[in-house]
Amino acid sequence: MRHERTVDVLIVGAGPAGLAAAAGLAAAGVGHVEVLEREEQAGGVPRHCHHGGFGARTFAGLTGLTGLTGLTGLTGLTGLTGPGTSGPRYARAHVDAARRAGARVRTGVTATDWAGPRTLDTTSPDGLERLTARAVVLATGARERPRAARLVPGGRAPGVYTTGELQQAVHLYGQHIGTRAVVVGAEPVAYAALDTLRRAGVAVAAQVTAEARHRAEPWRAAGARLWHGVPLLTGAEVTELVGRGRISAVRLRHRGGRPAQLPCDTVVFTGDFVPDHELARRGGVPLDRGTRGPAIDADFRTEIPGVFAVGNAAHAVEPAAAVTAEGWRAAVSVRRYLLSGHWPSVVREV
Ligand SMILES: Cc1cc2nc3c(=O)[nH]c(=O)nc-3n(C[C@H](O)[C@H](O)[C@H](O)COP(=O)(O)OP(=O)(O)OC[C@H]3O[C@@H](n4cnc5c(N)ncnc54)[C@H](O)[C@@H]3O)c2cc1C
């Protein structure tokens, strides 16, 4: 038996984008705003990013928006502003801001399927529910493609992570990782993985990328190479993971075909994000072929009336300050829709 309820706005995902939208909507007094989060803790990805650098641009986003939106109460969010803070602090500030504004943020609740155009079925330790909303906001974030999706052959020995899995294992669960790692990727998230490995006491044998150069800020790449002594192997592809009881090496092919083998007991696949579009697909929300998230217009409207998508769910992957600003802008669009009921007949892709 499902317990059935109605709310005004249902937001799926309590990362920065969903929480910012919730704060904006609740502060504007749109009624019952409820956020569902499948994890035990709200806050999204920043919960397990223990490095700094979160929110540095939020203040600029806020000041740019307050003149435009007409929403009241956004100044309650200034706790998120400043030169940047650690991920967990940033996540907590977002959760506090949404709750202070009056949104209900529920954790341990997963939206599993649709029972109507704006009706979602959920599951949680408290049981099954069916929630119908006047508007639904998909803020389900993005995930890194795991090793299997990258078609890297080899055994299924333990010791293989994505950055998100690594950060959760280290920062949320305090698990032992290994002794010597290879990091696959050289974009900003790969450098976050290096930080996490360092904190976990894991040496890094090398960073490997098929590209000709890294794609991070020059100071980060130089710091890893010169300060921490991590070699960056460019133009090299991982061709196989070796090991049975545990990963023992990765096999590489350098540009030009020269093979190599790097001994290690841990491999971290970084970057290569895909919007978490599973729920959108189940609801028949058309996807954008470019972003692989729901196709949206400039007001975050999908092609299903009353259903919006925001943050990395719509376009992997942006800095937290950017998706926060999007969440606030989405709140304005949702509120306008609730007041007018207007939905364009064709939603233009952006
Ligand atoms: C390793 C790493 C390091 C990063 N470092 C930085 C940095 O230093 N600075 C910076 O600005 N940005 C950084 N980012 C980017 C930043 O974390 C993201 O831009 C931001 O978290 C995106 O917010 P979001 O709300 O769109 O998605 P997310 O933060 O991914 O939140 C989505 C939430 O939705 C939940 N969810 C998904 N599906 C369901 C469902 N069906 N039911 C219920 N809940 C659901 C998920 O559990 C998740 O909590 C980093 C990202 C990563 C992965």
The ligand as a Gaussian input file, in Angstrom:
#p B3LYP/6-31G(d) Opt

LIG

0 1
 C       34.934000      14.789000      -7.211000
 C       34.274000      16.112000      -7.445000
 C       34.917000      17.273000      -7.022000
 C       34.315000      18.513000      -7.223000
 N       34.952000      19.639000      -6.779000
 C       34.357000      20.845000      -6.929000
 C       34.958000      22.031000      -6.403000
 O       36.046000      21.998000      -5.825000
 N       34.304000      23.209000      -6.552000
 C       33.087000      23.283000      -7.178000
 O       32.512000      24.370000      -7.276000
 N       32.483000      22.174000      -7.691000
 C       33.091000      20.965000      -7.579000
 N       32.486000      19.840000      -8.073000
 C       31.199000      19.979000      -8.808000
 C       30.001000      20.088000      -7.859000
 O       30.117000      19.150000      -6.836000
 C       28.715000      19.861000      -8.650000
 O       28.628000      20.830000      -9.643000
 C       27.445000      19.949000      -7.801000
 O       27.476000      19.078000      -6.711000
 C       26.238000      19.641000      -8.691000
 O       25.083000      19.820000      -7.950000
 P       23.720000      19.107000      -8.325000
 O       22.745000      19.540000      -7.306000
 O       23.399000      19.343000      -9.746000
 O       24.011000      17.533000      -8.218000
 P       24.573000      16.622000      -7.035000
 O       25.450000      17.379000      -6.124000
 O       25.128000      15.428000      -7.719000
 O       23.253000      16.213000      -6.229000
 C       22.256000      15.383000      -6.787000
 C       21.581000      14.634000      -5.655000
 O       20.436000      13.954000      -6.174000
 C       20.283000      12.745000      -5.467000
 N       19.436000      11.848000      -6.259000
 C       19.685000      11.395000      -7.517000
 N       18.666000      10.619000      -7.944000
 C       17.767000      10.573000      -6.943000
 C       16.488000       9.916000      -6.801000
 N       15.961000       9.168000      -7.787000
 N       15.808000      10.082000      -5.633000
 C       16.348000      10.849000      -4.626000
 N       17.554000      11.477000      -4.708000
 C       18.238000      11.357000      -5.868000
 C       21.708000      12.251000      -5.308000
 O       21.834000      11.314000      -4.261000
 C       22.459000      13.563000      -5.023000
 O       22.595000      13.813000      -3.644000
 C       33.055000      18.594000      -7.873000
 C       32.417000      17.414000      -8.314000
 C       33.019000      16.185000      -8.100000
 C       32.322000      14.924000      -8.550000

